Amino acid sequence: MTEIEPVYGAGILLLIAAAAVALLLFLIIRLKLHAFVALVLVSLLTAVAAGIPIADVPAALLTGFSGTLGSVALLVGFGVMVGRLLEITGGAQVLADTLIARFGEKHAPLALGVAALIFGFPIFFDAGLVVFLPIIFTVARRFGGGILRYGLPTAGAFAVMHAVVPPHPGPVAAAAAMGGNIGLTLLLGVPVAVVAWFLGVHYVARHLSARYVIDIPTAVFGRMNGGRDQDADGGTGDGGTGDGGTGDGGTGAGGASTATATQAPPRFGTVLFLLLLPLVLISLNTVVDTLVKAEVVAEGQAWASALILLGQTPIALLITVLVALAVLSRGRFSMGQATGILDDALGPICSIILITGAGGMFGGVLRASGIGSALTEALSDLGMPILLQAFFIATVLRVAQGSATVALTTTSGLIATQVAAEGLSDVKITLLVFAVAAGATVLSHVNDSGFWLVSRFFGMDVKTTLKTWTVLETTLGLAIFLIAALLWLVTG
């Protein structure tokens, strides 16, 4: 559903959005209402309050929900399947041992972060995080210190690559809208992302993880003892049958665990191959798609279309699941037992997917209400230096409607005329892209579907997620902007 013509001005819409966020936090934190129910309820009330026609309210709700599910459900589903297979066969342990042997126990968070920076080059934030979850959990179990010690640096690495570095859609769209050079954005984006990660994520995560020690969650991986699990909001939830239970089509994950206990774990090369497979497929998609758009490769060629299809993120992860089953099952478990393993992986993520989809619904309602258009009009002439203006507008749009990509594209389109009028160089335009990306990164909160993904995967309640992930995203965004501002001064 597209935005409606705003019924109210930007000030009223901002007040409605602020009241909606406050109500949502009250329902979840104080009344302990389930996050999924609270998000749907507040989305409905916000749609009505913002003046969306009653007949269009269901469409406004479902558009944001289905759009988020469409991008998240397949990625999370296939990702946790790969993760569960690596965990139960010992592959995640092998990779963790190898990383720690190279970097040392003290630098384990750094090792995971650096690996995520590399893997995050072509892979979107949510897909990369899901694939890395079993490694994060395995390292956390071995060395202790809580899940955030290892999870925050990894998630922050995927976040900065997604925000700053092409071929991710946000920086590509921003550079194109302002007439920038995408190749230069890539060349400068990689070192900017790495430095911003060290400054805004690595050191900050060390402090946050020491202050907020979160036990390793059992909702996704590692449900080794069955029973009742502690849920993310501080209550208790039904942990379901443990790994020794039965699954559809054969023995459950516990049977497979017994079968693999006497088998040697997969080699490091095998595990690395399984992690690199989706990376390579997605990279091929990106390269071929870029060549087609640049008219280097003729559109419609069979081999190009095939590579573009195979490199679509859900397809790449599906292929990885099938290859992982073929490679890891040898001598370890039957296909019937594999069904139980995959069932065990999929069951706990239902809540995660629904809550993430509801978070997308809330952000979608705010966008459909016309808040983006109203803010764009109100912010179009701020009288600020253009670099600061780019950061400020993107920040306001990010906070108001949740989507970093929408904030990136809207802000870059808004200032594109001014950029053209000032005749800025390609380097200056690239720095503007980084400033917009910085604003679109800060202050991730309850209207951002990524906020809920991190919250549920790392077993945090809303209050703790605001104190950790929101803070980390903000320091990351500020680090990106600081680097862009310094380079702006240096380039004259």
C-alpha positions as CSV (number, residue, x, y, z in Angstrom):
1,M,0.0,0.0,0.0
2,T,1.4,3.4,-0.9
3,E,1.3,6.5,1.3
4,I,-2.0,8.3,1.6
5,E,-2.3,12.0,1.4
6,P,-1.5,13.1,5.0
7,V,-4.6,14.1,6.9
8,Y,-2.6,16.0,9.5
9,G,0.6,18.0,9.4
10,A,4.0,16.7,10.3
11,G,3.8,17.9,13.9
12,I,0.5,16.0,14.6
13,L,1.8,12.9,12.8
14,L,5.0,12.9,14.9
15,L,2.9,13.2,18.1
16,I,0.8,10.3,17.0
17,A,3.9,8.2,16.2
18,A,5.5,9.2,19.6
19,A,2.3,8.2,21.4
20,A,2.1,4.9,19.6
21,V,5.7,4.1,20.5
22,A,5.0,5.0,24.2
23,L,1.9,2.9,24.3
24,L,3.7,0.0,22.7
25,L,6.5,0.1,25.3
26,F,3.9,0.4,28.1
27,L,2.0,-2.6,26.9
28,I,5.1,-4.8,26.5
29,I,7.3,-3.6,29.4
30,R,4.8,-2.7,32.1
31,L,1.8,-4.9,31.3
32,K,3.8,-7.8,30.0
33,L,1.5,-8.1,27.0
34,H,3.0,-10.4,24.3
35,A,5.0,-8.4,21.8
36,F,3.1,-9.8,18.8
37,V,-0.3,-8.9,20.2
38,A,0.9,-5.5,21.4
39,L,2.4,-4.7,17.9
40,V,-0.8,-5.6,16.0
41,L,-3.0,-3.7,18.5
42,V,-0.9,-0.5,18.4
43,S,-0.6,-0.7,14.6
44,L,-4.4,-0.8,14.4
45,L,-4.9,2.1,16.7
46,T,-2.1,4.1,15.0
47,A,-3.7,3.5,11.6
48,V,-7.1,4.9,12.8
49,A,-5.5,7.8,14.7
50,A,-3.4,8.8,11.7
51,G,-6.4,9.2,9.5
52,I,-6.1,6.2,7.2
53,P,-9.5,5.6,5.8
54,I,-11.2,2.8,7.7
55,A,-11.7,0.7,4.5
56,D,-7.9,0.9,3.9
57,V,-6.8,0.0,7.4
58,P,-6.7,-3.8,6.8
59,A,-4.6,-3.3,3.7
60,A,-2.3,-0.9,5.6
61,L,-1.8,-3.5,8.3
62,L,-1.3,-6.5,6.0
63,T,1.1,-4.7,3.6
64,G,3.7,-4.0,6.2
65,F,3.2,-7.5,7.8
66,S,3.4,-9.5,4.6
67,G,6.2,-7.4,3.1
68,T,8.4,-8.1,6.1
69,L,7.5,-11.8,6.3
70,G,8.2,-12.1,2.6
71,S,11.8,-10.9,3.1
72,V,12.4,-12.5,6.5
73,A,10.6,-15.8,6.8
74,L,12.4,-17.8,4.1
75,L,15.8,-16.3,5.1
76,V,15.3,-17.2,8.8
77,G,13.8,-20.6,8.1
78,F,16.5,-21.8,5.8
79,G,19.2,-20.1,7.8
80,V,18.3,-21.8,11.1
81,M,18.1,-25.2,9.2
82,V,21.7,-24.7,8.1
83,G,22.7,-23.5,11.6
84,R,21.0,-26.5,13.3
85,L,22.7,-29.0,10.9
86,L,26.1,-27.4,11.6
87,E,25.5,-27.4,15.4
88,I,24.3,-30.9,15.8
89,T,27.1,-32.4,13.6
90,G,29.8,-30.4,15.4
91,G,30.5,-28.2,12.5
92,A,29.9,-25.0,14.4
93,Q,32.3,-26.2,17.1
94,V,35.0,-26.9,14.5
95,L,34.7,-23.5,13.0
96,A,34.7,-21.9,16.5
97,D,37.7,-23.8,17.5
98,T,39.6,-22.8,14.4
99,L,38.7,-19.1,14.8
100,I,39.8,-19.2,18.4
101,A,43.0,-21.0,17.6
102,R,43.9,-18.2,15.2
103,F,42.8,-15.2,17.2
104,G,42.8,-16.5,20.8
105,E,40.1,-16.7,23.4
106,K,40.6,-13.1,24.4
107,H,39.9,-11.9,20.9
108,A,37.0,-14.2,20.1
109,P,34.5,-11.3,19.7
110,L,36.9,-9.6,17.3
111,A,37.3,-12.8,15.3
112,L,33.6,-13.1,14.9
113,G,33.2,-9.5,14.0
114,V,35.9,-9.6,11.3
115,A,34.4,-12.7,9.8
116,A,31.0,-11.0,9.7
117,L,32.5,-8.0,8.0
118,I,33.8,-10.3,5.3
119,F,30.6,-12.3,4.9
120,G,28.5,-9.2,5.1
121,F,29.8,-7.8,1.8
122,P,27.0,-9.4,-0.3
123,I,24.7,-10.8,2.3
124,F,21.9,-8.8,3.9
125,F,21.8,-8.2,7.6
126,D,19.1,-10.7,8.5
127,A,20.5,-13.5,6.4
128,G,24.0,-13.1,7.6
129,L,23.0,-12.9,11.2
130,V,21.0,-16.1,11.0
131,V,23.8,-18.1,9.3
132,F,26.2,-17.0,12.0
133,L,24.0,-17.8,14.9
134,P,25.2,-21.3,15.6
135,I,28.8,-20.0,15.6
136,I,28.0,-17.2,18.0
137,F,26.1,-19.6,20.3
138,T,28.9,-22.2,20.2
139,V,31.6,-19.7,21.1
140,A,29.5,-18.2,23.8
141,R,28.9,-21.7,25.4
142,R,32.6,-22.4,25.4
143,F,34.0,-19.2,26.8
144,G,31.0,-17.7,28.7
145,G,30.5,-14.1,29.3
146,G,26.9,-14.0,27.9
147,I,25.6,-14.0,24.3
148,L,26.0,-10.3,23.8
149,R,29.8,-10.4,24.1
150,Y,29.8,-12.3,20.8
151,G,26.5,-11.4,19.3
152,L,26.7,-7.6,19.3
153,P,30.0,-7.3,17.4
154,T,28.7,-9.8,14.8
155,A,25.3,-8.2,14.3
156,G,27.0,-4.7,14.2
157,A,29.3,-5.9,11.5
158,F,26.5,-7.1,9.3
159,A,24.6,-3.8,10.1
160,V,27.4,-1.5,9.0
161,M,28.0,-3.4,5.8
162,H,24.3,-3.3,5.0
163,A,24.2,0.5,5.6
164,V,27.3,1.7,3.9
165,V,28.7,-0.7,1.3
166,P,27.3,-1.5,-2.2
167,P,25.8,-3.8,-3.5
168,H,23.4,-3.4,-0.5
169,P,20.3,-1.6,-1.8
170,G,20.4,1.5,0.5
171,P,23.8,3.0,-0.4
172,V,23.2,2.0,-4.1
173,A,19.9,3.8,-4.2
174,A,21.3,6.8,-2.4
175,A,24.3,7.1,-4.7
176,A,22.1,6.8,-7.8
177,A,19.6,9.4,-6.6
178,M,22.3,12.0,-6.0
179,G,24.2,11.2,-9.2
180,G,27.1,9.6,-7.4
181,N,29.6,7.0,-8.5
182,I,28.6,3.6,-7.1
183,G,32.1,2.2,-7.7
184,L,33.7,5.0,-5.7
185,T,31.0,4.4,-3.0
186,L,32.2,0.8,-2.8
187,L,35.9,1.7,-2.7
188,L,35.5,4.2,0.1
189,G,32.6,2.4,1.8
190,V,34.7,-0.7,2.8
191,P,37.4,1.2,4.9
192,V,34.7,3.6,6.3
193,A,32.6,0.5,7.4
194,V,35.6,-1.2,9.0
195,V,36.8,1.9,10.9
196,A,33.2,2.7,12.0
197,W,32.7,-0.8,13.2
198,F,35.9,-0.7,15.3
199,L,34.9,2.7,16.8
200,G,31.2,2.4,17.1
201,V,30.6,-1.3,17.6
202,H,33.7,-3.3,18.8
203,Y,34.6,-1.1,21.8
204,V,31.1,-0.2,22.6
205,A,29.9,-3.8,22.5
206,R,32.7,-4.8,24.9
207,H,31.3,-2.3,27.5
208,L,27.6,-3.2,26.9
209,S,28.1,-6.9,27.1
210,A,30.0,-6.5,30.4
211,R,27.1,-4.5,31.8
212,Y,24.3,-6.6,30.4
213,V,25.2,-10.3,30.7
214,I,22.4,-12.3,28.9
215,D,22.4,-16.0,29.2
216,I,22.6,-18.0,26.0
217,P,19.0,-18.2,24.7
218,T,17.5,-21.7,24.1
219,A,14.7,-20.6,21.8
220,V,16.6,-21.2,18.6
221,F,19.5,-23.5,19.1
222,G,20.8,-25.6,22.0
223,R,17.5,-26.9,23.4
224,M,19.4,-29.8,24.8
225,N,17.5,-30.4,28.0
226,G,13.9,-29.8,27.0
227,G,11.6,-28.4,29.7
228,R,10.4,-24.9,30.0
229,D,12.5,-22.0,28.6
230,Q,12.7,-18.5,29.9
231,D,11.1,-16.3,27.3
232,A,12.5,-13.0,26.1
233,D,10.3,-10.8,28.2
234,G,11.1,-12.3,31.5
235,G,8.2,-14.8,31.8
236,T,8.3,-18.5,31.1
237,G,7.3,-20.2,27.9
238,D,6.8,-23.8,26.9
239,G,10.1,-25.0,25.9
240,G,8.6,-27.9,24.0
241,T,9.9,-31.4,23.7
242,G,13.7,-31.7,24.1
243,D,16.0,-33.1,21.5
244,G,15.2,-36.6,22.5
245,G,11.6,-36.3,21.3
246,T,10.2,-37.5,18.1
247,G,9.7,-35.6,14.9
248,D,7.7,-36.1,11.8
249,G,9.1,-38.7,9.6
250,G,11.4,-40.4,12.1
251,T,13.5,-40.0,15.1
252,G,13.8,-36.5,16.5
253,A,16.9,-34.4,16.8
254,G,18.0,-36.3,19.9
255,G,18.2,-39.5,17.9
256,A,20.4,-37.8,15.4
257,S,22.5,-36.3,18.2
258,T,23.1,-39.8,19.5
259,A,24.0,-41.0,16.0
260,T,26.5,-38.2,15.5
261,A,28.1,-38.4,18.9
262,T,30.4,-41.2,17.8
263,Q,31.1,-39.7,14.4
264,A,33.9,-37.3,13.7
265,P,32.7,-33.8,13.2
266,P,33.0,-32.3,9.6
267,R,36.3,-30.9,8.6
268,F,36.9,-27.1,8.8
269,G,37.1,-27.0,5.0
270,T,33.6,-28.6,4.7
271,V,32.1,-26.1,7.2
272,L,33.8,-23.2,5.5
273,F,32.5,-24.4,2.1
274,L,28.9,-24.5,3.5
275,L,29.2,-21.0,4.8
276,L,30.8,-19.7,1.6
277,L,28.3,-21.3,-0.7
278,P,25.5,-18.8,-0.2
279,L,28.1,-16.0,-0.2
280,V,29.4,-17.1,-3.7
281,L,25.9,-17.6,-5.1
282,I,24.7,-14.2,-3.9
283,S,27.9,-12.6,-5.2
284,L,27.4,-14.1,-8.6
285,N,23.8,-12.7,-8.6
286,T,25.1,-9.2,-7.7
287,V,27.9,-9.2,-10.3
288,V,25.8,-10.5,-13.2
289,D,22.9,-8.2,-12.3
290,T,25.3,-5.2,-12.3
291,L,26.8,-6.2,-15.7
292,V,23.3,-6.5,-17.2
293,K,22.3,-3.1,-15.9
294,A,25.5,-1.6,-17.3
295,E,24.7,-3.3,-20.6
296,V,28.0,-5.2,-20.6
297,V,25.9,-8.5,-20.7
298,A,22.8,-8.6,-22.9
299,E,19.6,-8.8,-20.9
300,G,17.7,-12.1,-21.3
301,Q,20.7,-14.4,-21.8
302,A,19.9,-17.8,-20.3
303,W,23.1,-18.2,-18.3
304,A,22.8,-14.7,-16.8
305,S,19.2,-15.3,-15.9
306,A,20.1,-18.6,-14.3
307,L,22.9,-17.1,-12.1
308,I,20.6,-14.2,-11.1
309,L,17.9,-16.7,-10.0
310,L,20.4,-19.0,-8.2
311,G,21.8,-16.0,-6.4
312,Q,18.6,-14.7,-5.0
313,T,19.1,-14.9,-1.2
314,P,16.2,-17.4,-0.4
315,I,17.2,-19.6,-3.4
316,A,20.9,-19.5,-2.4
317,L,20.0,-20.5,1.2
318,L,17.7,-23.3,-0.1
319,I,20.6,-24.7,-2.1
320,T,22.8,-24.5,0.9
321,V,20.3,-26.5,3.0
322,L,20.2,-29.2,0.4
323,V,24.0,-29.4,0.1
324,A,24.4,-29.3,3.9
325,L,21.9,-32.3,4.1
326,A,23.9,-34.2,1.5
327,V,27.3,-33.5,2.9
328,L,26.7,-33.6,6.7
329,S,24.3,-36.6,6.8
330,R,26.9,-39.1,5.6
331,G,27.3,-41.7,8.4
332,R,25.6,-39.4,10.9
333,F,21.8,-39.5,10.4
334,S,19.2,-40.8,8.0
335,M,16.9,-38.5,6.0
336,G,14.1,-39.5,8.4
337,Q,16.2,-38.3,11.3
338,A,17.0,-35.1,9.3
339,T,13.3,-34.3,9.2
340,G,13.3,-34.3,13.0
341,I,16.4,-32.1,13.1
342,L,14.8,-29.5,10.7
343,D,11.5,-29.6,12.6
344,D,13.4,-28.9,15.8
345,A,15.1,-26.0,14.1
346,L,11.9,-24.5,12.7
347,G,9.5,-24.8,15.7
348,P,11.1,-22.2,18.0
349,I,11.4,-19.5,15.3
350,C,7.6,-19.1,14.7
351,S,7.4,-16.5,17.4
352,I,10.5,-14.7,16.1
353,I,9.1,-14.5,12.6
354,L,5.6,-13.4,13.7
355,I,7.0,-10.7,16.0
356,T,9.4,-9.5,13.3
357,G,6.5,-9.3,10.8
358,A,4.4,-7.4,13.3
359,G,7.3,-4.9,13.8
360,G,7.2,-4.5,10.0
361,M,3.5,-3.9,10.2
362,F,3.9,-1.1,12.7
363,G,6.6,0.6,10.6
364,G,4.4,0.1,7.5
365,V,1.4,1.8,9.1
366,L,3.6,4.8,10.0
367,R,4.8,5.0,6.4
368,A,1.3,4.5,4.9
369,S,0.0,7.3,7.2
370,G,1.9,9.8,5.1
371,I,4.4,10.7,7.8
372,G,7.3,10.4,5.4
373,S,5.7,12.9,2.9
374,A,4.8,15.3,5.7
375,L,8.3,15.2,7.2
376,T,9.9,15.5,3.8
377,E,8.0,18.7,3.1
378,A,8.7,20.1,6.6
379,L,12.4,19.3,6.4
380,S,13.0,20.4,2.8
381,D,14.6,23.7,3.7
382,L,16.5,23.6,7.0
383,G,19.3,26.0,6.2
384,M,21.9,23.6,7.6
385,P,25.2,22.6,5.9
386,I,24.3,19.9,3.4
387,L,26.2,17.1,5.2
388,L,24.5,17.8,8.5
389,Q,21.2,18.3,6.8
390,A,21.5,14.8,5.1
391,F,22.3,13.2,8.5
392,F,19.5,15.0,10.3
393,I,16.8,14.3,7.8
394,A,17.7,10.6,7.6
395,T,17.7,10.4,11.4
396,V,14.2,11.9,11.7
397,L,12.8,9.7,9.0
398,R,14.5,6.6,10.6
399,V,13.1,7.3,14.0
400,A,9.6,8.2,12.7
401,Q,9.0,5.2,10.4
402,G,11.6,2.6,11.2
403,S,12.9,1.5,7.8
404,A,16.6,2.3,7.2
405,T,16.2,1.8,3.5
406,V,13.2,4.1,3.3
407,A,15.2,6.8,5.2
408,L,18.1,6.4,2.9
409,T,16.1,6.6,-0.3
410,T,13.8,9.4,0.8
411,T,16.6,11.6,2.2
412,S,18.8,11.1,-0.9
413,G,15.9,12.0,-3.2
414,L,15.1,15.0,-1.1
415,I,18.5,16.6,-1.2
416,A,19.3,15.5,-4.8
417,T,18.3,18.8,-6.3
418,Q,20.5,20.7,-3.9
419,V,23.4,18.3,-4.6
420,A,23.1,19.0,-8.3
421,A,22.8,22.7,-7.8
422,E,26.0,22.8,-5.8
423,G,28.0,20.8,-8.4
424,L,29.6,18.5,-5.8
425,S,32.4,16.2,-6.7
426,D,32.0,12.4,-6.8
427,V,33.9,12.2,-3.5
428,K,31.7,14.7,-1.8
429,I,28.5,12.9,-3.0
430,T,29.9,9.6,-1.7
431,L,30.5,11.3,1.7
432,L,26.9,12.5,1.6
433,V,25.8,8.9,1.0
434,F,27.6,7.9,4.2
435,A,26.0,10.8,6.1
436,V,22.6,9.7,5.0
437,A,23.5,6.0,5.9
438,A,24.6,7.2,9.3
439,G,21.3,8.9,10.0
440,A,19.4,5.9,8.7
441,T,21.3,3.7,11.1
442,V,20.9,5.4,14.5
443,L,18.2,4.8,17.1
444,S,16.8,1.5,15.9
445,H,13.7,0.9,18.1
446,V,10.3,-0.8,18.2
447,N,9.1,0.3,14.7
448,D,12.2,-1.4,13.1
449,S,11.8,-5.1,12.2
450,G,15.5,-5.6,12.7
451,F,15.1,-4.5,16.3
452,W,12.8,-7.4,16.9
453,L,15.0,-9.9,15.1
454,V,18.0,-9.1,17.3
455,S,15.8,-9.0,20.4
456,R,14.4,-12.5,19.9
457,F,17.5,-14.2,18.6
458,F,19.6,-12.9,21.5
459,G,16.9,-13.6,24.1
460,M,16.5,-10.0,25.2
461,D,13.4,-8.2,26.5
462,V,12.5,-4.9,25.0
463,K,14.0,-2.8,27.7
464,T,17.4,-4.5,27.4
465,T,17.3,-4.3,23.6
466,L,16.8,-0.6,23.8
467,K,19.7,-0.3,26.2
468,T,22.0,-2.5,24.1
469,W,21.1,-2.8,20.4
470,T,19.6,0.7,20.1
471,V,22.7,2.2,21.8
472,L,25.0,0.2,19.6
473,E,23.2,1.2,16.4
474,T,23.4,4.8,17.5
475,T,27.1,4.8,18.2
476,L,27.7,3.0,14.9
477,G,25.7,5.7,13.0
478,L,27.5,8.5,14.8
479,A,30.9,6.9,14.0
480,I,29.9,6.7,10.3
481,F,28.9,10.4,10.3
482,L,32.1,11.4,12.2
483,I,34.3,9.7,9.6
484,A,32.3,11.3,6.8
485,A,32.5,14.7,8.4
486,L,36.3,14.4,8.9
487,L,36.8,13.3,5.3
488,W,34.6,16.2,4.1
489,L,36.9,18.7,5.8
490,V,40.0,17.0,4.5
491,T,38.8,16.9,0.9
492,G,38.2,20.7,1.1
